[in-house]
Amino acid sequence: MTTSTIVWIVVVVIAAALLIAAMAWVARKKRTEHHRVQAGDIREKAVKQSHEVGQREALADETAAKARAAQAEAEAMAAHAAGLQHQAQARHTDAATSRSDVNRQFERADKIDPDSDTSDAARDDSETRDTPRGTPTGKQGRPPMPRAG
């Protein structure tokens, strides 16, 4: 082989290597640009989704605030109901005490009344405590008392 042939072979090999390197550089540059575009698209979608997620978070926060308000209202209503139950119980107790006092007054009046029949005791047992006594002998009976409850 002559020197010129060797030089031509080396030149062709170097040219082929340069051509392959240039093609690889262009392919890499294209791939890099494609990745940049793809990353930009992904970022745009992420920004859009981030806005939608922000709206969902705001809706969730609003719903949580409404739930807390409803819970506070329910607790206030429960406290009010408990207060009313306590008040009703106190009024029942007071009414029962008053009823007992009134019944004792009637019994005392019956004991000291000369026209009172002591046989009425059997009849009183069959009547309820808040039923007024009849007036068969013309005497005035207990006035009707409204029942609590």
Secondary structure, 3 states (H helix, E strand, C coil): CCHHHHHHHHHHHHHHHHHHHHHHHHHHHHHHHHHHHHHHHHHHHHHHHHHHHHHHHHHHHHHHHHHHHHHHHHHHHHHHHHHHHHHHHHHHHHHHHHHHHHHHHHHHHHHHCCCCCCCHHHHHHHCCCCCCCCCCCCCCCCCCCCCCC
